[in-house]
Amino acid sequence: MSRIETLEGALRRANRLVALVLGVALVGTVLFVLIDVIGRKTGWGSLGGSDEISGYVMAAVASWGLSCALLDRAHVRIDLIRQKLNDTGQGLMDIFAMIVTNGVVLLIAYQCWPVLQKTIERGSRANTPLETPLWIPQGIWFAGWAWFALSATALSLIGIAYFARGKRAQLANTIGLGSELDQ
């Protein structure tokens, strides 16, 4: 097994673990909200903060989940031109799409940092009864974007390495686009 395949395997395992943690967080959030709603309706009382906490969880799941979707090739791409090309052309289109995605994600992650930095500097807290220190949910949110940027960079480099070595099948399986006919 080459270093490229080892790196790709490690990235996939890490993102599977991320997906598992995200799933547990979502199930936990659903149970928390459900208990809170039932408690309010039955007169037992509210746990409080379920709307705030569920919002934080959704932001975390969105930022971290993007990387999981990237490795599963679940992001939307339009293959109108790509499907008419030979294997080399398709490989170049896949690399181009990955590099563009990588550039956008790096820019977003870079722009997320000042948001978190200002929150930390100001010691900002949520304007809610929980008064959550906002660096906590924003830190998790930022870390998700940073992980997405790291994953996109790694996949871009893996794709380029596969292309340079003439490994078109591995390239297609890593960053390629499965058509509806393949599924």
N, C-alpha and C positions, 0 to 999 in steps of 0.2 A: 504494500500500500504506500503510495507516494505521500509526501508532506501535504500536497494540495488536498488529497482525499482525506487525510487525517484532520486537516483544518476544517474542511467542509463537514465532516462527521461530528467534530466537536461543536461546531456552530449549530448544527441541526439538533444535537442532544441538548445543548443549552437552551435553545428556543422551545424544545418540547417541555423542558422543565418550566420555563417561563409560562408557556400555555397552561400547564397544569396548575401553577400558582394562580394565574389569572382566573381559571375556572373555579378554583376553590374560593377565591375572593368574591367572585360573582354569586356563587351559591350562598356563601355566608351573608352577603349583602341582601340577597333575596329573602333569606330566612329572617334577618334582622328587620327588614321592612315589613314582612308579613306578620311577625310577632308584634311590631309596633302598631300596625293597622288593626289587627285583631284586638289588641289591648285597648285601643281607643274605642272601638265599636262595642266592646263588652263592658266597658266601665272600669276595667282593670287599671287603666292609665297608660300613658305614653312613655316609651323609653327615652324619647327625645333625640333629635339630631339625625333621624333616619334620612331625611331629605338631603341634609348637608353631607353626611357620610356617603350616601349613594352617589352623589355628584362627584365627590373626590374619587371614589372607586371607578366610576365611569371614565373620568379623565385619565386615570392610571391605566385602565384596561385599553383605552384607545391608543395611548402612546406606546405602551409595551406590545400590544397586539399587532401593531403594524409590522414589526419585525417578524413575528410568527407568520403573518400572512405573506410576507416577502419570501420566506424560505419555502412556504408551501405553494408558491407561485399563484396566490389567490388575488393579487391585485389586478385590476382591469387593464387589459391591453387590447388594442385593435390590431388584428393581423392581416388586414386587407392587402397590403403590399408584401409583407413578409412571406405569406403563404405561396406567393408566386416566384420566390427566389430559390436558388439552389442551397445546399447545406452551408456553404461558405457565406453566402449572402444572408441567410437566416442567422447564422452565428454572429455576423457583424451587426445585424439589427438588434439581436439580443444584448450584445455588449453595449451598443449605443443606448438602448433603453435602460440598462442597468446603470450606466455612467450618469445619464441624465437624472434618474431617480436618486442616485447617490448624491449628486450635486444639490438637488432640491432638499434632500433630507439633511445634508450637512449645513445648508443655509438655515433651515428651520431650527435645528439643534443649536446653532450658533446664536440665533436670535432669541431662543428660549432662555439662555443664560442670564441676560440682563434682567429679565422678569424675576427670576429667582434671587439674583444678587440684590436687587432693590428691596425685595421682601425681607431678606436676611438683614440688610443694613438698617432698615426701618423697624425691624421687629414686628412686622405686621401680623395682625390677628384677624380672624373672621369676625364680621359684625353680626354674630349670632350668639345664642345662649351658650354654645360650646366654647366660644372664643378660641377656636383652633389656631395654633401658631401656623401661619400659612406656608412657612418654609417646609413643613412636613409634606402636605399634598403636592406642593409645587416641586419639591425635591424629587418625589417619586415620579411625577409627570416629566420633569426634565431628564431624569435618569432613563426613562423609557425612550425619549427622543434620542438621547446619546447612544443607547443600545441599538436603536434602529439605524443610526448613522454608522456605528461600528459594524453592524451586520451588513449594511449595504456596501460599505467600503470593502469588507472581506469578500463578499460575493462578487463585486466588480473585479477584484484582483484574481479571485479563483476563476472567473469566467475568462479573463484575459489569458491566464496561464493555460487553461484548457485549450483555448483557441490557438495560442502560440505553439502548443505541442501537437496540434492536429487532432485532439480528442473531441471530435464533434458530438459524439453521443453523450459524453459526460457534460459537455457544455449545454446541450439541449436539456438534459435531465436536471441541471443545476439552475440555470437562469432562462432556459428556453420557454416557449409558450406552447402549451398543449392546446390543440384545436378542439372544437366541439366534436369533430369526427373521431378523435382519439378516445373520447370518454364514453 
